[in-house]
């Protein structure tokens, strides 16, 4: 069962060889200074036009930007319309959840791949959603104006939430679009995003997992790479293929080294605007706790997968996500442990504070914001154990139950007073997630729930009242088995009865998972209230002040941290040097066969039968993967790479190992975004998969 309250997986993450990570010269921490080199995940409504013109001689028109914005889509992570008939391109690993849900023990689409040769053969992906950003509006004055002089930080935060809820509700009703207010610069600005939402999404093509993820864990986060990490969906509206206002066309010529590569995608989260003291807490407390949780989940899933071939199939997708998350966080942590990162961060922060202190009016307005934020670390530490337990529910089944419990409690409140995920603007998506027809594998759910209950007991103590109430007099294993065996939430019908019913039905239900969720909900809400009122409200107020200071000192040449919203990044296609060895910008299709021969006998490097059979017919000199300096992060998976004409030249699917600290800092010396070359996609579709109809659609002018 999908965890509704979890943070979703984004960029595929990879390799354990993190001893090499320490990034000799990890450069400027972003956000605290005007962008250096091609640094930046820029708002599509505020692209860095001067930089593009002066550095790259490129002047995108407003019409060009609009076309790129409305051709890009959000599909869990990133994607794009690539035909006039609603064809959407993304990564195989982004599509893998949908592919796994369509698979059975008898028909394993992850293992064997899938191609629809007609519209009738396209497979509907229940629960899959795709959105496209239609427009953006700055609502900063209205949101920030809700906080009146004399209000406490918590009161101001509540006032802002109420206004945000009202804006989202009014705009959704007026436009019929999905409307969401996005916080930028940690509270410095607020933008309203209006998006069109599609729920009729059908699978068109996915290669074998072995082709998409060739090299497996050994090569992941490495370069050179040889992966066909691509997949195609089609969006339908009123049972007909959707005709988007804008779609990307395929480049006939492809790309070349040194060419400007432009990326449009949805980077998930960066923390480049955090103060040095805040980053110390992230480094010393948050990331180690997250790593411990990920290690626990990975070991539990590995143990489960090792029991049988069927268990291995069932656990494959969640294990992939957990392992990749663990590797990503390991890399981020290693980056923050690099003294050069903090030296630069501290120096840059000092420079900004000195500029503020130099003007008395600035000093009185903003000067103490950094010290107030530094004082929050003690409060963050006091909440750490509860954050580990309630901040991220480690069981999909329990997370779903907790969401349903809160749905009943929140539904009767005004939108602006509800928990964020239950506001009107988010409610349709949340209910859709609850009603996904995803396979419920009891054995896997028991394993994950037991693991979470053990974590709860370890962090809070075996005799903590919440632990005792949640376990209900049973051991963690027995409690998990009883809850999963007895729940009605394992079926869509069981969940729908509650989601579409009365709040009193939820409150009175004796479903064992709901009983367990109710037992912990009070403590979880108390933790969340303290986190939001004592920490996040203060952060929002003080980071907004620092944002004002930064704008005053540096102007508007500072881009905001990534927030999962559509961004533009760019940089030349360029190789790099690692350990004295030149790493070329491109690999070729012939390289996959050479790599398979070099690692013969290793499962991760075994070629799918379709590729082995096609070797003699493939143009082995075709560029396969390439790297560029575009600034990306988790969430950019599936982002199209386009040229100056807005034509597809590639598809982002990863970053190299040196890019992992990109959550906190940008570096173009070695850090690279990794993409599938557009020419490899066409060559593979034609020769390996005989997908002539799909190729014709992609190349249509």
C-alpha positions as CSV (number, residue, x, y, z in Angstrom):
1,X,0.0,0.0,0.0
2,X,1.3,3.4,-0.9
3,X,2.3,5.7,2.0
4,X,0.2,8.8,1.6
5,X,2.1,10.9,4.1
6,X,5.6,10.0,2.9
7,X,8.0,12.1,0.9
8,X,8.1,10.5,-2.6
9,X,11.2,9.1,-4.2
10,X,12.7,11.3,-6.9
11,X,16.1,11.2,-8.6
12,X,17.6,7.7,-8.8
13,X,20.4,7.6,-6.4
14,X,23.3,5.5,-6.4
15,X,26.6,4.0,-5.5
16,X,28.3,3.4,-2.2
17,X,31.8,4.5,-3.3
18,X,31.4,7.7,-1.3
19,X,34.9,7.8,-0.1
20,X,35.7,9.6,-3.4
21,X,32.9,12.1,-2.7
22,X,34.9,14.7,-1.0
23,X,34.6,16.9,-3.9
24,X,37.9,18.5,-4.0
25,X,36.8,22.0,-4.1
26,X,33.0,21.9,-3.6
27,X,32.3,25.4,-4.5
28,X,30.0,28.2,-3.6
29,X,27.0,27.5,-1.4
30,X,24.1,28.8,-3.5
31,X,21.4,31.3,-2.6
32,X,23.6,33.4,-0.3
33,X,25.2,35.2,-3.3
34,X,24.5,36.0,-6.9
35,X,24.8,32.9,-9.0
36,X,28.2,31.8,-10.1
37,X,28.9,29.9,-13.3
38,X,25.6,28.3,-14.5
39,X,24.4,27.7,-10.9
40,X,20.7,27.9,-10.2
41,X,17.3,26.3,-10.3
42,X,15.4,29.3,-11.7
43,X,11.7,30.1,-11.5
44,X,10.2,29.8,-15.0
45,X,8.5,33.1,-14.5
46,X,11.8,34.8,-13.6
47,X,14.5,33.3,-15.8
48,X,18.1,34.7,-15.5
49,X,17.9,36.5,-18.8
50,X,21.0,38.7,-18.4
51,X,23.1,35.7,-17.5
52,X,21.8,33.7,-20.4
53,X,22.5,36.5,-22.8
54,X,25.9,37.6,-21.5
55,X,27.4,34.1,-20.9
56,X,25.6,32.0,-23.6
57,X,24.3,34.5,-26.1
58,X,20.9,33.1,-25.7
59,X,17.8,35.2,-25.3
60,X,14.7,33.1,-24.7
61,X,11.5,35.0,-25.6
62,X,8.4,35.1,-23.3
63,X,6.7,32.9,-25.9
64,X,9.6,30.4,-25.8
65,X,9.4,30.2,-22.0
66,X,5.7,29.7,-22.0
67,X,6.0,26.9,-24.5
68,X,8.6,25.2,-22.4
69,X,6.6,25.7,-19.2
70,X,3.5,24.2,-20.6
71,X,5.3,21.3,-22.3
72,X,6.9,20.3,-19.0
73,X,4.8,18.1,-16.7
74,X,4.9,16.7,-13.2
75,X,4.5,13.0,-13.1
76,X,5.6,12.1,-9.6
77,X,8.9,13.7,-10.5
78,X,9.4,15.3,-13.9
79,X,8.4,14.7,-17.5
80,X,7.3,16.4,-20.7
81,X,4.7,16.3,-23.5
82,X,6.5,15.1,-26.6
83,X,3.7,14.8,-29.2
84,X,0.5,16.5,-30.2
85,X,-1.3,13.3,-29.0
86,X,-0.5,13.7,-25.3
87,X,2.5,11.4,-25.3
88,X,4.6,12.0,-22.1
89,X,8.3,11.2,-21.7
90,X,9.8,10.5,-18.3
91,X,12.2,8.0,-16.8
92,X,11.7,4.3,-16.4
93,X,12.4,4.6,-12.7
94,X,9.8,7.4,-12.4
95,X,7.3,5.1,-14.2
96,X,8.4,2.0,-12.3
97,X,5.7,2.3,-9.6
98,X,3.0,2.2,-12.2
99,X,4.8,-0.6,-14.2
100,X,5.1,-2.6,-11.0
101,X,1.4,-2.1,-10.2
102,X,0.5,-3.4,-13.7
103,X,2.7,-6.5,-13.2
104,X,1.8,-9.9,-11.8
105,X,3.8,-13.0,-11.0
106,X,2.8,-14.3,-14.5
107,X,3.4,-11.0,-16.3
108,X,6.3,-9.1,-14.9
109,X,6.5,-5.9,-16.9
110,X,9.5,-4.7,-14.9
111,X,11.5,-7.7,-16.0
112,X,10.2,-8.1,-19.6
113,X,9.2,-4.5,-20.5
114,X,6.1,-3.3,-22.3
115,X,5.2,-1.8,-25.7
116,X,1.7,-0.8,-26.8
117,X,1.5,-1.0,-30.6
118,X,-2.0,0.6,-30.7
119,X,-4.1,2.9,-28.5
120,X,-6.2,0.0,-27.5
121,X,-3.2,-1.8,-26.0
122,X,-2.1,1.1,-23.8
123,X,-2.6,0.2,-20.1
124,X,-4.4,2.5,-17.8
125,X,-2.3,3.3,-14.7
126,X,-4.7,3.6,-11.7
127,X,-3.8,6.3,-9.3
128,X,-1.2,7.8,-11.7
129,X,-1.5,11.6,-12.0
130,X,0.1,14.1,-14.3
131,X,-0.1,17.9,-13.9
132,X,1.0,20.8,-16.1
133,X,1.7,24.3,-14.9
134,X,-0.6,26.8,-16.6
135,X,0.3,30.1,-14.9
136,X,2.0,31.7,-11.9
137,X,1.0,34.7,-9.9
138,X,2.9,36.6,-7.1
139,X,0.7,36.7,-4.0
140,X,3.4,37.7,-1.6
141,X,1.8,41.0,-0.4
142,X,-1.5,39.3,0.4
143,X,0.0,36.4,2.3
144,X,2.6,38.3,4.2
145,X,0.1,41.1,4.9
146,X,-2.0,38.6,6.9
147,X,0.6,38.8,9.7
148,X,-0.2,41.9,11.7
149,X,2.2,43.9,14.0
150,X,2.1,42.5,17.5
151,X,1.3,38.9,16.5
152,X,3.4,36.1,17.8
153,X,5.3,33.9,15.3
154,X,2.7,31.2,15.7
155,X,-0.2,33.6,15.3
156,X,1.3,35.1,12.2
157,X,1.8,31.6,10.8
158,X,-1.8,30.8,11.4
159,X,-2.9,34.0,9.8
160,X,-0.8,33.2,6.7
161,X,-2.2,29.7,6.5
162,X,-5.7,31.0,6.6
163,X,-5.1,33.4,3.8
164,X,-3.3,30.8,1.7
165,X,-6.2,28.4,2.2
166,X,-8.6,31.2,1.1
167,X,-6.5,32.0,-2.0
168,X,-6.3,28.4,-3.0
169,X,-10.0,27.8,-2.6
170,X,-11.1,30.9,-4.4
171,X,-8.7,30.4,-7.3
172,X,-9.6,26.7,-7.7
173,X,-13.3,27.6,-7.8
174,X,-12.8,30.4,-10.2
175,X,-10.5,28.6,-12.7
176,X,-11.3,24.9,-12.3
177,X,-7.5,24.3,-12.0
178,X,-5.4,22.8,-9.2
179,X,-4.3,26.0,-7.3
180,X,-1.5,25.9,-4.8
181,X,0.4,28.7,-3.0
182,X,4.1,27.9,-3.0
183,X,6.5,29.3,-0.3
184,X,9.7,30.6,-1.8
185,X,12.9,32.0,-0.1
186,X,11.8,30.2,3.1
187,X,9.0,32.8,3.5
188,X,10.4,35.7,1.6
189,X,7.9,35.3,-1.3
190,X,4.7,33.4,-2.1
191,X,3.5,32.4,-5.6
192,X,0.2,31.0,-6.7
193,X,0.7,28.0,-9.1
194,X,-2.3,27.1,-11.3
195,X,-2.1,23.6,-12.8
196,X,-4.2,21.4,-15.0
197,X,-4.6,17.9,-13.5
198,X,-5.0,14.6,-15.5
199,X,-5.9,11.2,-13.9
200,X,-6.4,9.1,-17.1
201,X,-2.8,8.1,-17.7
202,X,-1.9,5.1,-19.7
203,X,1.4,3.2,-20.2
204,X,2.8,3.2,-23.7
205,X,6.3,2.0,-23.4
206,X,8.8,0.8,-20.8
207,X,12.0,-1.1,-21.5
208,X,13.2,-4.0,-19.4
209,X,14.5,-2.9,-16.0
210,X,17.8,-4.4,-16.9
211,X,18.1,-2.0,-19.8
212,X,16.8,1.0,-17.9
213,X,19.1,0.3,-14.9
214,X,22.0,-1.4,-16.5
215,X,24.9,-1.7,-14.1
216,X,22.6,-1.7,-11.1
217,X,24.0,-0.5,-7.8
218,X,27.6,-0.9,-8.9
219,X,27.2,1.8,-11.6
220,X,24.5,3.9,-10.1
221,X,25.7,7.4,-9.3
222,X,28.7,6.7,-11.5
223,X,29.8,7.8,-14.9
224,X,30.3,6.6,-17.7
225,X,26.8,5.1,-17.8
226,X,24.9,3.0,-20.3
227,X,21.2,3.2,-19.3
228,X,18.0,3.5,-21.3
229,X,16.2,5.0,-18.4
230,X,13.2,6.2,-20.4
231,X,9.4,5.4,-20.5
232,X,6.3,6.9,-22.2
233,X,2.8,7.5,-20.9
234,X,-0.1,9.0,-22.7
235,X,-2.5,11.4,-21.2
236,X,-6.2,11.1,-22.0
237,X,-9.1,13.5,-21.4
238,X,-12.7,12.5,-21.9
239,X,-11.4,9.1,-23.1
240,X,-9.4,10.7,-26.0
241,X,-5.7,11.4,-26.2
242,X,-5.1,14.9,-24.9
243,X,-3.9,17.5,-27.3
244,X,-1.6,19.8,-25.3
245,X,-1.2,23.5,-26.1
246,X,2.5,23.0,-26.3
247,X,4.7,19.9,-26.7
248,X,8.4,19.4,-27.3
249,X,9.7,18.4,-30.7
250,X,12.6,16.0,-31.2
251,X,15.9,17.3,-32.4
252,X,16.9,15.8,-35.7
253,X,20.6,16.5,-35.2
254,X,21.0,15.7,-31.6
255,X,23.6,17.5,-29.5
256,X,27.4,18.0,-29.4
257,X,30.0,18.6,-26.7
258,X,30.0,22.2,-25.5
259,X,26.4,22.9,-26.6
260,X,24.1,24.6,-24.1
261,X,21.8,22.0,-22.5
262,X,18.6,23.4,-20.9
263,X,16.6,21.5,-18.3
264,X,13.0,22.0,-17.3
265,X,11.9,19.9,-14.3
266,X,10.7,19.7,-10.7
267,X,13.7,19.6,-8.4
268,X,12.4,18.4,-5.0
269,X,14.2,20.2,-2.2
270,X,17.4,22.1,-1.6
271,X,18.6,23.8,1.6
272,X,21.0,26.3,0.2
273,X,19.5,29.2,1.9
274,X,19.9,27.8,5.4
275,X,22.1,29.6,7.9
276,X,25.4,28.0,9.0
277,X,23.9,27.2,12.4
278,X,20.9,25.6,10.9
279,X,23.1,23.5,8.6
280,X,25.1,22.3,11.6
281,X,21.9,20.9,13.0
282,X,21.1,19.2,9.7
283,X,24.6,17.8,9.5
284,X,24.8,16.6,13.1
285,X,21.3,15.5,13.9
286,X,18.8,15.4,11.0
287,X,20.8,13.5,8.4
288,X,22.3,10.9,10.8
289,X,18.7,10.2,12.1
290,X,17.5,9.9,8.5
291,X,20.4,7.6,7.6
292,X,19.6,5.3,10.6
293,X,16.0,5.0,9.5
294,X,17.0,4.3,5.9
295,X,19.5,1.7,6.9
296,X,16.9,0.0,9.0
297,X,14.3,-0.1,6.2
298,X,16.9,-1.3,3.7
299,X,18.1,-4.2,5.9
300,X,14.5,-5.2,6.6
301,X,13.6,-5.2,2.9
302,X,16.7,-7.1,2.0
303,X,15.8,-9.8,4.6
304,X,12.3,-10.0,3.2
305,X,13.5,-10.2,-0.4
306,X,15.9,-12.9,0.4
307,X,13.2,-15.4,1.5
308,X,12.0,-16.2,-2.0
309,X,12.0,-15.2,-5.7
310,X,8.4,-13.9,-5.3
311,X,9.4,-11.8,-2.3
312,X,12.3,-10.4,-4.3
313,X,9.9,-9.3,-7.0
314,X,7.5,-7.8,-4.5
315,X,10.2,-5.9,-2.7
316,X,12.1,-4.8,-5.7
317,X,10.6,-1.3,-6.2
318,X,10.5,-0.3,-2.5
319,X,14.0,-1.6,-1.9
320,X,15.3,0.3,-4.9
321,X,13.8,3.5,-3.5
322,X,15.1,3.0,0.0
323,X,18.6,2.0,-1.1
324,X,18.8,5.0,-3.4
325,X,17.5,7.3,-0.7
326,X,20.1,6.0,1.7
327,X,22.9,6.6,-0.9
328,X,21.7,10.1,-1.6
329,X,21.5,11.1,2.1
330,X,25.0,9.5,2.6
331,X,26.4,11.7,-0.1
332,X,24.7,14.8,1.2
333,X,26.0,14.2,4.7
334,X,29.5,13.6,3.3
335,X,29.3,17.0,1.5
336,X,28.3,18.8,4.7
337,X,31.3,17.2,6.5
338,X,33.6,18.9,4.0
339,X,35.2,21.8,5.9
340,X,35.4,23.8,2.6
341,X,31.6,23.9,2.4
342,X,31.2,25.4,5.8
343,X,34.2,27.8,5.4
344,X,32.6,29.2,2.3
345,X,29.1,29.3,3.9
346,X,30.3,31.0,7.0
347,X,32.3,33.6,5.0
348,X,29.4,34.4,2.7
349,X,27.0,34.7,5.7
350,X,29.5,37.0,7.4
351,X,29.7,39.2,4.4
352,X,25.9,39.6,4.2
353,X,25.6,40.3,8.0
354,X,28.4,42.9,7.8
355,X,26.6,44.6,4.9
356,X,23.4,44.7,7.0
357,X,25.2,45.9,10.1
358,X,26.9,48.7,8.1
359,X,23.5,50.5,7.7
360,X,21.7,51.3,11.0
361,X,18.2,51.1,9.4
362,X,19.1,47.6,8.0
363,X,20.7,46.5,11.3
364,X,17.5,47.4,13.3
365,X,15.3,45.8,10.7
366,X,17.1,42.5,10.1
367,X,20.3,42.3,12.1
368,X,19.2,39.8,14.8
369,X,17.5,37.3,12.5
370,X,20.5,35.0,12.3
371,X,20.9,34.9,16.2
372,X,17.2,34.1,16.6
373,X,17.5,31.2,14.2
374,X,20.6,29.9,15.9
375,X,18.6,29.7,19.1
376,X,16.2,27.2,17.5
377,X,18.7,24.4,17.5
378,X,18.0,23.6,21.1
379,X,14.3,23.3,20.4
380,X,15.0,21.2,17.3
381,X,17.1,18.8,19.4
382,X,14.3,18.5,22.0
383,X,12.0,17.3,19.3
384,X,14.5,15.0,17.6
385,X,13.2,11.7,19.0
386,X,9.6,12.5,18.2
387,X,10.6,13.8,14.8
388,X,12.2,10.4,14.0
389,X,8.9,8.6,14.9
390,X,6.2,11.0,13.8
391,X,7.9,13.1,11.1
392,X,8.0,10.2,8.7
393,X,5.7,7.2,9.0
394,X,7.7,4.2,8.0
395,X,4.7,2.0,7.1
396,X,2.5,2.6,4.0
397,X,-0.4,0.8,5.6
398,X,-0.2,2.8,8.9
399,X,0.4,6.0,7.0
400,X,-2.8,5.4,5.0
401,X,-4.8,4.7,8.2
402,X,-3.5,7.8,9.8
403,X,-4.4,9.9,6.8
404,X,-8.0,8.5,6.9
405,X,-8.3,9.2,10.7
406,X,-7.2,12.8,10.0
407,X,-9.4,13.1,7.0
408,X,-12.4,12.5,9.3
409,X,-11.1,15.0,11.9
410,X,-10.1,17.8,9.4
411,X,-12.9,17.6,6.9
412,X,-15.4,19.8,8.9
413,X,-13.0,22.6,9.5
414,X,-12.6,25.7,7.2
415,X,-9.9,25.0,4.6
416,X,-7.4,27.5,6.0
417,X,-7.6,25.9,9.5
418,X,-6.8,22.4,8.4
419,X,-3.5,20.6,8.3
420,X,-1.9,21.6,5.0
421,X,-2.4,18.4,3.1
422,X,-6.2,18.5,3.9
423,X,-6.8,22.0,2.5
424,X,-9.2,22.2,-0.4
425,X,-6.4,22.7,-2.9
426,X,-4.8,19.4,-1.9
427,X,-7.9,17.3,-1.0
428,X,-8.7,15.8,-4.4
429,X,-5.1,14.6,-4.8
430,X,-5.1,13.2,-1.3
431,X,-8.3,11.3,-1.8
432,X,-7.1,9.9,-5.1
433,X,-4.0,8.6,-3.4
434,X,-6.1,6.9,-0.8
435,X,-8.1,5.2,-3.5
436,X,-5.2,4.0,-5.6
437,X,-5.8,0.4,-6.7
438,X,-2.3,-0.7,-5.6
439,X,-1.6,-4.3,-4.7
440,X,-1.7,-4.9,-1.0
441,X,0.9,-7.5,-0.2
442,X,0.3,-8.6,3.4
443,X,3.7,-10.1,4.0
444,X,5.5,-7.0,2.9
445,X,3.1,-4.7,4.9
446,X,3.7,-6.8,8.1
447,X,7.4,-6.4,7.6
448,X,7.3,-2.7,7.2
449,X,4.8,-2.1,10.0
450,X,6.8,-4.2,12.4
451,X,9.9,-2.3,11.5
452,X,8.2,1.0,12.2
453,X,6.7,-0.1,15.5
454,X,10.2,-1.3,16.7
455,X,11.6,2.2,15.7
456,X,8.8,3.8,17.8
457,X,9.7,1.7,20.8
458,X,13.4,2.3,20.5
459,X,13.1,6.1,20.2
460,X,10.3,6.7,22.7
461,X,10.9,3.8,25.1
462,X,9.1,0.5,25.5
463,X,6.9,1.8,28.3
464,X,6.0,5.2,26.7
465,X,2.2,5.6,26.9
466,X,2.0,6.1,23.1
467,X,4.0,3.0,22.4
468,X,1.8,0.9,24.8
469,X,-1.4,2.3,23.3
470,X,-0.2,1.7,19.7
471,X,0.9,-1.9,20.4
472,X,-2.3,-2.7,22.3
473,X,-0.7,-5.2,24.6
474,X,1.0,-7.1,21.8
475,X,4.6,-7.4,20.7
476,X,5.5,-5.3,17.6
477,X,5.4,-8.4,15.4
478,X,2.1,-9.6,16.8
479,X,0.6,-6.1,16.6
480,X,1.7,-5.8,13.0
481,X,0.3,-9.2,12.0
482,X,-3.0,-8.6,13.7
483,X,-3.5,-5.1,12.2
484,X,-2.6,-6.1,8.7
485,X,-4.6,-9.4,8.8
486,X,-7.8,-7.6,10.1
487,X,-7.8,-4.4,8.3
488,X,-10.4,-3.5,5.6
489,X,-8.1,-0.9,4.2
490,X,-6.4,-3.5,2.1
491,X,-9.1,-3.0,-0.6
492,X,-10.1,0.0,-2.5
493,X,-13.7,-0.7,-1.5
494,X,-12.8,-0.7,2.1
495,X,-11.0,2.6,1.9
496,X,-13.7,4.2,-0.3
497,X,-16.4,3.3,2.2
498,X,-14.6,5.4,4.8
499,X,-13.3,8.2,2.5
500,X,-16.7,8.8,1.0
501,X,-18.6,8.2,4.2
502,X,-19.2,10.2,7.3
503,X,-16.5,11.4,9.7
504,X,-18.3,9.6,12.5
505,X,-17.8,6.3,10.6
506,X,-14.1,6.8,10.7
507,X,-14.1,7.9,14.4
508,X,-16.2,4.8,15.4
509,X,-14.5,2.2,13.2
510,X,-12.9,-0.8,15.0
511,X,-10.7,-1.5,12.0
512,X,-7.4,-2.5,13.8
513,X,-5.2,-0.3,11.6
514,X,-7.5,2.7,12.3
515,X,-7.5,1.8,16.0
516,X,-3.6,1.8,15.9
517,X,-3.6,5.1,14.0
518,X,-6.0,6.8,16.5
519,X,-3.8,5.6,19.4
520,X,-0.8,7.5,18.0
521,X,-2.6,10.5,16.3
522,X,-2.8,12.6,19.5
523,X,0.9,12.4,20.2
524,X,1.7,12.9,16.5
525,X,-0.4,16.0,16.3
526,X,1.2,17.4,19.5
527,X,4.6,16.9,18.0
528,X,3.5,18.5,14.7
529,X,2.0,21.5,16.6
530,X,5.2,22.1,18.5
531,X,7.3,21.7,15.3
532,X,5.1,24.1,13.4
533,X,4.6,26.7,16.1
534,X,7.9,26.6,18.0
535,X,10.2,25.9,15.1
536,X,8.7,26.4,11.6
537,X,6.8,29.6,12.4
538,X,9.9,31.2,13.8
539,X,12.0,30.0,10.9
540,X,9.4,31.4,8.4
541,X,9.5,34.8,10.0
542,X,13.3,35.0,10.4
543,X,14.1,33.6,7.0
544,X,11.7,36.1,5.5
545,X,13.7,38.8,7.1
546,X,17.0,37.4,5.9
547,X,15.5,37.2,2.4
548,X,14.6,40.9,2.6
549,X,18.2,41.6,3.6
550,X,19.6,39.6,0.8
551,X,17.4,41.3,-1.8
552,X,18.5,44.7,-0.4
553,X,22.1,43.8,-0.5
554,X,22.3,41.7,-3.7
555,X,19.2,42.5,-5.7
556,X,17.0,39.9,-7.2
557,X,19.8,37.8,-8.8
558,X,19.2,35.2,-6.1
559,X,17.2,32.1,-7.0
560,X,15.0,30.4,-4.3
561,X,15.6,26.9,-2.9
562,X,14.0,24.1,-4.8
563,X,10.4,23.4,-3.7
564,X,9.2,20.6,-6.1
565,X,7.9,23.3,-8.4
566,X,8.9,23.8,-12.1
567,X,12.4,25.2,-12.6
568,X,14.8,26.0,-15.4
569,X,18.5,25.1,-15.1
570,X,21.2,25.0,-17.8
571,X,24.8,24.4,-18.6
572,X,27.1,23.1,-21.3
573,X,27.5,19.4,-22.2
574,X,31.0,18.8,-20.9
575,X,33.1,16.0,-19.5
576,X,35.4,16.3,-16.5
577,X,38.5,14.9,-14.9
578,X,38.4,12.4,-12.1
579,X,41.5,11.0,-10.4
580,X,43.6,12.4,-13.2
581,X,41.5,10.6,-15.8
582,X,39.5,12.4,-18.5
583,X,35.8,11.4,-18.3
584,X,34.2,12.0,-21.8
585,X,31.0,13.8,-22.1
586,X,29.3,11.0,-24.1
587,X,29.1,7.3,-24.0
588,X,28.0,5.2,-27.0
589,X,25.7,2.3,-27.5
590,X,28.6,0.0,-28.2
591,X,29.8,0.7,-24.7
592,X,27.0,-1.3,-23.1
593,X,28.2,-4.4,-24.9
594,X,31.8,-3.8,-23.9
595,X,30.7,-3.2,-20.3
596,X,28.6,-6.4,-20.3
597,X,31.6,-8.4,-21.5
598,X,33.9,-6.9,-18.9
599,X,31.5,-7.8,-16.1
600,X,30.4,-11.1,-17.5
601,X,28.7,-13.3,-14.9
602,X,27.4,-10.3,-12.8
603,X,23.7,-10.1,-12.7
604,X,23.6,-6.3,-12.8
605,X,25.5,-6.3,-16.1
606,X,23.6,-9.0,-17.9
607,X,22.1,-7.7,-21.1
608,X,18.4,-8.3,-21.7
609,X,17.8,-10.8,-24.5
610,X,16.4,-8.2,-26.7
611,X,19.6,-6.2,-26.7
612,X,21.8,-9.2,-27.2
613,X,19.8,-10.2,-30.2
614,X,19.9,-6.6,-31.7
615,X,23.6,-6.0,-31.4
616,X,24.4,-6.7,-35.0
617,X,21.7,-4.3,-36.2
618,X,22.4,-1.4,-33.9
619,X,24.6,1.6,-34.8
620,X,27.1,1.1,-32.0
621,X,28.5,4.6,-32.4
622,X,25.2,6.2,-31.5
623,X,25.6,8.5,-28.4
624,X,24.0,6.8,-25.4
625,X,24.3,8.8,-22.2
626,X,25.9,12.3,-21.7
627,X,26.7,14.7,-18.9
628,X,26.2,18.4,-18.6
629,X,26.7,21.0,-15.8
630,X,23.0,21.9,-15.4
631,X,22.1,22.4,-11.7
632,X,19.7,19.5,-10.7
633,X,18.6,17.6,-7.6
634,X,16.2,14.8,-6.7
635,X,12.9,15.4,-8.5
636,X,14.6,16.3,-11.8
637,X,14.3,12.7,-12.8
638,X,12.5,12.6,-16.1
639,X,13.3,16.3,-17.0
640,X,13.7,16.9,-20.7
641,X,16.9,18.4,-21.9
642,X,16.4,20.8,-24.8
643,X,18.5,22.9,-27.1
644,X,18.0,26.6,-27.8
645,X,15.3,25.8,-30.2
646,X,13.4,24.0,-27.5
647,X,14.0,20.6,-29.1
648,X,14.6,17.4,-27.1
649,X,18.2,16.4,-27.0
650,X,18.1,14.2,-23.9
651,X,16.4,13.0,-20.8
652,X,17.8,13.6,-17.2
653,X,17.9,10.4,-15.2
654,X,20.7,10.9,-12.6
655,X,23.5,12.9,-11.2
656,X,27.1,11.6,-10.8
657,X,28.5,10.9,-7.3
658,X,30.1,14.4,-7.1
659,X,26.7,16.0,-7.5
660,X,25.2,14.5,-4.3
661,X,25.9,17.6,-2.1
662,X,23.8,19.6,-4.5
663,X,21.1,19.9,-1.9
664,X,23.4,22.4,-0.1
665,X,25.9,23.6,-2.7
666,X,26.6,23.8,-6.4
667,X,29.8,22.8,-8.1
668,X,30.5,22.6,-11.8
669,X,34.1,21.3,-11.6
670,X,33.1,17.6,-11.4
671,X,29.4,17.5,-10.5
672,X,27.3,16.6,-13.5
673,X,23.7,15.9,-14.5
674,X,23.4,12.6,-16.4
675,X,21.0,12.2,-19.3
676,X,19.9,9.6,-21.9
677,X,20.8,10.9,-25.3
678,X,17.7,11.5,-27.6
679,X,19.5,9.6,-30.4
680,X,19.9,6.5,-28.2
681,X,16.1,6.6,-27.4
682,X,15.2,6.6,-31.1
683,X,17.8,4.0,-32.1
684,X,16.7,1.6,-29.3
685,X,13.0,2.1,-30.1
686,X,13.6,1.3,-33.8
687,X,16.1,-1.5,-33.6
688,X,15.7,-3.2,-30.2
689,X,12.0,-2.8,-29.7
690,X,10.6,-2.5,-33.2
691,X,8.5,0.5,-32.0
692,X,8.1,2.1,-35.4
693,X,4.8,3.7,-34.5
694,X,6.2,5.4,-31.4
695,X,9.3,6.6,-33.3
696,X,7.0,8.1,-36.0
697,X,5.0,9.9,-33.4
698,X,8.2,11.3,-31.7
699,X,9.7,12.5,-35.0
700,X,6.6,14.1,-36.4
701,X,7.1,17.7,-37.3
